[in-house]
């Protein structure tokens, strides 16, 4: 385990070097402030504190599902899952520390337990190519086609059941909507090969608009039943509309982050996770984090457009 964790740290250092010191300084500062703000805000509320374990586990699960070393670990060390559990538990320690500082012991224990249990889930790459059945999504929205074949429909049914079971409250359906938004990290996490991208890349702006448009369309259609349950509860139509607008903004950032560092999948995944954290940071009352969200949104748009422009005439 010590050797494995050492290798993971070295890999992280190499990725950060590829990111560049000035991007690391800028993004690290912004994401650090946003993450701290989101954690402090959630830990300060008895109800919102229980959202932290769900969000942390969801982010780690999204990263875990796209691991490309799963087959290697299976061949070289069949008992590797405790290593993954230890790695994911260590990743959850900052959130755990904030929760403990606010006296949210139950939520803190659930955070580290859920993070470690993510290691039991099989990565998507372990089952890639086994399902080729029909799908309700159009082939042009290939992200949704792939996600449907990886079992996203079962997650949707589970979230819908949880929303209906807790429809008398605003928290339960709202968490279901947020949970479905976190699934978008799984939908838009895999990076398509350049052999798919180049034939269709007539214009970076057009490509990004299409990806964002299809994402908003299918997210809107799939989240509609969850939103209907939320609107019938204490949140009402106004609260539901605000939640959906926030989800739309975060989803657009997730899609743009996918191409900001294309084709580096790990950097894209980290950027997507950071976009979600920045999105959660604006839920407080400090207007500065609204400006942070706007800056990140604009930066991802410009960065993704510039990145794809390098492949336009390749």
N, C-alpha and C positions, 0 to 999 in steps of 0.2 A: 504493500500500500504506500509506503514512504517513497519508493522509487516511482510509482505511478503518479503520485501527487507532485513530485519534483518535475517530472516530464510535463505535466499539465501547466505548471507554473512557467516553465521555459517556453512552452508553446504560446502562452498568453503574452509573455514578454516579446516574443518574436512578432506576434500580431500587432502589438502596440507600436513596435518599431516601424512596421509597415504602414500603420496609420499616420505616422509623422508626429513630431513633437508639438507643432503648433496646433494641429487638429486635436491632439490628445489634451493639450492644455485648455483649449476652448471648450471642447465637448466634455472633458472631465469636470471642468468648473461648472458648466451649465447643468449637466446631469447630476453632479454631486449636490448642488443646491436644490434641484428639483426633487431628487430622491429624498433628501433630508426633509424637505418641506412636506412631501406626501406622507412620509412615515410619521412625522411629528403630528400632522393633522389627524391621521388615522388613529394613532395611539392615544391621542387626547380624547377620543370618543369611545365610550364603552361598546357601542354597536359597530362603529366603523373599524375598530381594532380587529374584529373577526374577519374583515375583508383582507387584511394583510396576509394571513396564511394562504388564502385562495389565490391572491395575485402573485405571491412569491412562487408558489407551487406551479401556477400556470406558466409563468415565465421560464422556470427551470424545465418544466415538461416540454415546452416548445423547443428549447435548446436541445434537450435530450433526444427528442424525436428525430432530429436531423444529424445525429452523430454519424461520422463517416468511418469511425474506428471500431464499430461494434463487431464486425466480422473478425477483425484482427484480434480483439480481446477474447472473443470466443475460442479462437484457435490457440492462442498463446497462454491464456489464463482463464480456464473455465469458471473459476470462483471469483470473477472480477466484480460482481455486483456490489459487494460491500465497499469496494473502492469507489464506485460511483456514488453510493449512498453517503460515504464520508465526504466526497467532493461537494455534493449538493448540500449537505448539512453545513459545511464550511461557508458556502455561498450565502446561506440564509442567516448567518450569524449577525450581520449588521442590523437586519430587521428584528431579529430576536433581542438584541441588546436594547434597541429603542423601546420595544414592548415591555421588557423587564423594567426599564427605567421608569415607565409610567405605571408600573404595577399590574400590567396585563399578563399575568403568569400563564393563564390558560391559553390565550392566543399565542403566546411565545412558544409554549411547548408544542402546540399544534403546528406552528410554522416550521420548526425543525423536523418534526415527525413527517409531515407531508412532503417536505423537501427531500428527505432521505428515501421515502417510499417511492418517489418518482423513478428511482433506479430500477424498480421492478417492472416498469412498463417497457415493452419492446420498441425500439426506435422504428420509425416509419421505413427506413432503408432496409430493415430486416424482412419486411413483408412487401417490398416494392415489386411490382410486376405480377403479383399473384391474382389481382382482381382486374378483370377486363369487362365487367358487365356493363349494361346500359346505364346511362345517367340522365337526369333531367336537365343538366346544365349544357349549354352550347359549347362546342369544342373550342371556340375562340376564347372562352373563359377557362383556359386549361388549368388554372390554379384551383378552381372550384371542382372541375372534373376529377383532378387528382385527389383532392381532399375528400370527395364523396366516396371514392374507392378505398380510402384509408379509414373509413368509419366515422366521419364527421357527423353523419346523420344520427348515429346512436347518441352522440354527445348532445345533439340538438334536442332529441326526444327526452333525454334525461333532464336538461335544463328547462324544457317546457313543463315536464312533470313537477319539478321543484317549484317553478313559478306558480303553477296552479295550486299546489299544496299550500303555498304561503301567500295566496292572493289577498288575504285579509290584511296584510302588511305591505308597506312600501319597500322594505329592505329586501325581502325574498325575491320578488320579481325584478327589482333593480339589479341585484346580484346576478340573476340569471342573464339579464341583458349584458352586463359587464363580462360575465363568463363567456358569452358567445362572441363578444368583441375580442377576448383573449384567444379564442380559437382561431381568429384571423391571423395570429402569429404562425399557426400551423398551416393555414391556407396559403399565405404569402411568404412563408419561410423558405421553401425550396427554390433555388435559383435555376432557371431553365438554362440549358447549354447554349452557347453562342450559335450553334448550328440551327437552333430554332429562331433565335433573335434576328440574325442578319438578313434572312430572306424577307422578313416582314418589317424591317426597320427603315421605312422610307423617310421618316422624320421623327426625331426624339420627342418633340412636343406632342405629335399625334399619337405616338406609341404610349406615352405616359397618360394622355387623356383617355385613351381606350382602356388602359388597365385600371385607372381610377374609376372610369364610368361603369365598367362591368362589375368592379368591386362594390361600388355603392348600390348598383341595381340589385345584385344578388344578396348583398347583406340586408338591404331594405326589405326584400321579399321574405327572407328567412327570419329576420328579427321581428317582423310584423306580428305574429302570434304572441311572442313574448311581450312586445310593447302593448298589445291589446289587453293582456292580463294586468300589466303595470298600470295602464290608464284607468282600469276599473277599480283600482284600490285607492288608498289615501293620496298617492302621488298625483292623480288626476291627469287631465289632458295636457295642462301646462307643464307639469313636471316631466311627463313622458316625452314631450316635444324637446325639452331642454336636454334630457338624457340622450335622445336620438341625435340631436345636433352635435353634441359633444362626441358621440361615437363616430359620427361621420367624419369629423375633423381628425380624430385619432386614426381612423382607418386610412384616410388619405395619406397621413404621415407614414403609416406602416408600408403602404404600397410604394411611396416615393423612396423610403429608406432601402427597399429591396434593390433599387437600381443605383443608389448613391455610391456604392462601392462595388458594383458589378465587375467581375463575377466572383468576388471574394465572399463566400457564403457566411463565414463566421463573422466578419465585420458587418455584413448586412444584418445578421441576426442580432448582434449586439446593438446596432443602431436602431433596429425595430423595437427592441426592448427598451432602449432609452427613450424612444418616441412615446411609448406607452407611459413610462414614468413621468415624462414631461406633461402628458395629457392629464394624469392624475393630480399633478401639482396645482392645476388651476382651479381645482374644486374648493380651494380655500377662499378667503376674502381678500388676499393681498393682490392688488392689480398688477404688481410687477411680474407675477408668474403668467399673467395673460400676455404681456409683452414678450416674455420668454417663449411661450408657445408660438406666437406669431413669428418670432425670429427663427425658431427651429423649423417651422413650416416653410418659410421662405428659403432658408438655407438648404433644406432637403430638396426643394423644387429645383433650385439652381444647380446644386451638386449632381442630382440625378440626370438633369438635362445635359450638363457638361460631360458627364461620364458616358452617356449613350452616344453623344456626338462623336466620340472617338471611334465608335463602331459603325457609324452611318455609311461610310464609304470603304469599309474594310473588305 
